Amino acid sequence: MNFIIEKKAKKFLEEKDINSFYITTNVTTRACCGPAQVEFNIYDKKREGKFQYEIIDGIKIFYEGSMKFYFEDEPVYISASGIGPFKNLYVKNEVNTLK
């Protein structure tokens, strides 16, 4: 997988002294129509489950293998948003569930 950690995210990781994080996939479905929404959650604490990882700029990114389905040929952009204690990392890409 190709991850790109944007400047805001790098600054956040440096300020919080975080050198690894976990990305989980959460798929919400509708009864008749398949996947309705795909969310990616980022945690700095260890998560249970099977994860693969990449090391980008010295940061270890653990991710669920199912992410490859949604990002076959495009990079995954990691950024940061929020203010003060409410600042967090997030996956910046939008996912088209209809493809």
VODO-13227 format. One record per residue (C-alpha): residue number from 1; residue in one letter; x negated, y negated, z. Coordinates in nm, 3 decimals. Each point is the difference from the previous one (the first is absolute). Layout:
N
<atom num="NUM" residu="a" c1="X" c2="Y" c3="Z"/>
...
***
This chain:
99
<atom num="1" residu="m" c1="0.000" c2="0.000" c3="0.000"/>
<atom num="2" residu="n" c1="-0.110" c2="-0.351" c3="-0.068"/>
<atom num="3" residu="f" c1="0.048" c2="-0.236" c3="0.296"/>
<atom num="4" residu="i" c1="-0.072" c2="-0.372" c3="-0.013"/>
<atom num="5" residu="i" c1="-0.027" c2="-0.175" c3="0.336"/>
<atom num="6" residu="e" c1="0.077" c2="-0.368" c3="-0.049"/>
<atom num="7" residu="k" c1="-0.189" c2="-0.279" c3="0.181"/>
<atom num="8" residu="k" c1="0.282" c2="-0.061" c3="0.252"/>
<atom num="9" residu="a" c1="-0.001" c2="0.367" c3="0.096"/>
<atom num="10" residu="k" c1="-0.379" c2="0.013" c3="0.029"/>
<atom num="11" residu="k" c1="0.003" c2="-0.304" c3="0.229"/>
<atom num="12" residu="f" c1="0.276" c2="0.157" c3="0.214"/>
<atom num="13" residu="l" c1="-0.191" c2="0.329" c3="0.027"/>
<atom num="14" residu="e" c1="-0.320" c2="-0.183" c3="0.100"/>
<atom num="15" residu="e" c1="0.180" c2="-0.213" c3="0.261"/>
<atom num="16" residu="k" c1="0.163" c2="0.308" c3="0.155"/>
<atom num="17" residu="d" c1="-0.314" c2="0.214" c3="-0.033"/>
<atom num="18" residu="i" c1="0.193" c2="0.267" c3="-0.193"/>
<atom num="19" residu="n" c1="-0.204" c2="0.232" c3="-0.223"/>
<atom num="20" residu="s" c1="0.272" c2="0.250" c3="-0.095"/>
<atom num="21" residu="f" c1="0.376" c2="0.010" c3="-0.047"/>
<atom num="22" residu="y" c1="0.278" c2="0.237" c3="-0.105"/>
<atom num="23" residu="i" c1="0.260" c2="-0.050" c3="-0.273"/>
<atom num="24" residu="t" c1="0.320" c2="0.205" c3="0.025"/>
<atom num="25" residu="t" c1="0.273" c2="0.033" c3="-0.261"/>
<atom num="26" residu="n" c1="0.367" c2="-0.039" c3="0.094"/>
<atom num="27" residu="v" c1="0.255" c2="0.082" c3="-0.271"/>
<atom num="28" residu="t" c1="0.364" c2="-0.096" c3="0.051"/>
<atom num="29" residu="t" c1="0.244" c2="0.191" c3="-0.221"/>
<atom num="30" residu="r" c1="0.358" c2="-0.045" c3="-0.107"/>
<atom num="31" residu="a" c1="0.233" c2="0.298" c3="-0.015"/>
<atom num="32" residu="c" c1="0.067" c2="-0.027" c3="-0.372"/>
<atom num="33" residu="c" c1="-0.293" c2="-0.177" c3="-0.155"/>
<atom num="34" residu="g" c1="-0.335" c2="0.124" c3="0.131"/>
<atom num="35" residu="p" c1="-0.257" c2="-0.234" c3="0.158"/>
<atom num="36" residu="a" c1="0.140" c2="-0.343" c3="0.079"/>
<atom num="37" residu="q" c1="-0.297" c2="-0.158" c3="0.172"/>
<atom num="38" residu="v" c1="-0.362" c2="0.086" c3="0.069"/>
<atom num="39" residu="e" c1="-0.181" c2="-0.167" c3="0.288"/>
<atom num="40" residu="f" c1="-0.363" c2="0.031" c3="0.100"/>
<atom num="41" residu="n" c1="-0.085" c2="-0.055" c3="0.365"/>
<atom num="42" residu="i" c1="-0.350" c2="-0.077" c3="0.121"/>
<atom num="43" residu="y" c1="-0.126" c2="0.096" c3="0.346"/>
<atom num="44" residu="d" c1="-0.337" c2="-0.053" c3="0.163"/>
<atom num="45" residu="k" c1="0.054" c2="0.289" c3="0.244"/>
<atom num="46" residu="k" c1="-0.043" c2="0.365" c3="-0.093"/>
<atom num="47" residu="r" c1="0.314" c2="0.159" c3="-0.149"/>
<atom num="48" residu="e" c1="0.105" c2="0.363" c3="-0.009"/>
<atom num="49" residu="g" c1="0.017" c2="0.171" c3="-0.338"/>
<atom num="50" residu="k" c1="-0.214" c2="0.091" c3="-0.294"/>
<atom num="51" residu="f" c1="-0.192" c2="-0.294" c3="-0.137"/>
<atom num="52" residu="q" c1="-0.254" c2="-0.049" c3="-0.273"/>
<atom num="53" residu="y" c1="-0.240" c2="-0.291" c3="0.022"/>
<atom num="54" residu="e" c1="-0.210" c2="-0.245" c3="-0.197"/>
<atom num="55" residu="i" c1="-0.273" c2="-0.227" c3="0.130"/>
<atom num="56" residu="i" c1="0.022" c2="-0.351" c3="-0.143"/>
<atom num="57" residu="d" c1="-0.247" c2="-0.270" c3="0.109"/>
<atom num="58" residu="g" c1="-0.088" c2="0.207" c3="0.308"/>
<atom num="59" residu="i" c1="0.366" c2="0.038" c3="0.103"/>
<atom num="60" residu="k" c1="0.150" c2="0.350" c3="0.016"/>
<atom num="61" residu="i" c1="0.353" c2="0.004" c3="-0.146"/>
<atom num="62" residu="f" c1="0.203" c2="0.310" c3="0.086"/>
<atom num="63" residu="y" c1="0.305" c2="0.055" c3="-0.222"/>
<atom num="64" residu="e" c1="0.261" c2="0.264" c3="-0.065"/>
<atom num="65" residu="g" c1="-0.047" c2="0.192" c3="-0.325"/>
<atom num="66" residu="s" c1="0.351" c2="-0.096" c3="-0.114"/>
<atom num="67" residu="m" c1="-0.127" c2="-0.354" c3="-0.066"/>
<atom num="68" residu="k" c1="-0.171" c2="0.130" c3="-0.314"/>
<atom num="69" residu="f" c1="0.345" c2="0.055" c3="-0.154"/>
<atom num="70" residu="y" c1="0.088" c2="-0.370" c3="0.035"/>
<atom num="71" residu="f" c1="-0.340" c2="-0.141" c3="-0.098"/>
<atom num="72" residu="e" c1="-0.116" c2="0.228" c3="-0.282"/>
<atom num="73" residu="d" c1="-0.184" c2="-0.255" c3="-0.212"/>
<atom num="74" residu="e" c1="0.000" c2="-0.317" c3="0.205"/>
<atom num="75" residu="p" c1="-0.197" c2="-0.118" c3="0.301"/>
<atom num="76" residu="v" c1="0.158" c2="-0.033" c3="0.344"/>
<atom num="77" residu="y" c1="-0.038" c2="-0.355" c3="0.130"/>
<atom num="78" residu="i" c1="-0.034" c2="-0.039" c3="0.377"/>
<atom num="79" residu="s" c1="0.064" c2="-0.346" c3="0.142"/>
<atom num="80" residu="a" c1="0.091" c2="-0.162" c3="0.333"/>
<atom num="81" residu="s" c1="0.290" c2="-0.223" c3="0.099"/>
<atom num="82" residu="g" c1="0.147" c2="-0.151" c3="0.313"/>
<atom num="83" residu="i" c1="-0.116" c2="-0.236" c3="0.272"/>
<atom num="84" residu="g" c1="-0.198" c2="0.068" c3="0.316"/>
<atom num="85" residu="p" c1="0.098" c2="0.324" c3="0.175"/>
<atom num="86" residu="f" c1="0.260" c2="0.066" c3="-0.271"/>
<atom num="87" residu="k" c1="-0.259" c2="0.029" c3="-0.277"/>
<atom num="88" residu="n" c1="-0.018" c2="0.340" c3="-0.170"/>
<atom num="89" residu="l" c1="-0.133" c2="0.177" c3="-0.306"/>
<atom num="90" residu="y" c1="0.236" c2="0.101" c3="-0.279"/>
<atom num="91" residu="v" c1="0.000" c2="0.158" c3="-0.345"/>
<atom num="92" residu="k" c1="0.054" c2="-0.289" c3="-0.239"/>
<atom num="93" residu="n" c1="0.114" c2="0.204" c3="-0.303"/>
<atom num="94" residu="e" c1="0.364" c2="0.054" c3="-0.082"/>
<atom num="95" residu="v" c1="0.106" c2="0.352" c3="-0.094"/>
<atom num="96" residu="n" c1="0.246" c2="0.074" c3="-0.280"/>
<atom num="97" residu="t" c1="0.196" c2="0.305" c3="0.117"/>
<atom num="98" residu="l" c1="0.176" c2="0.034" c3="-0.335"/>
<atom num="99" residu="k" c1="-0.303" c2="0.106" c3="-0.202"/>
***
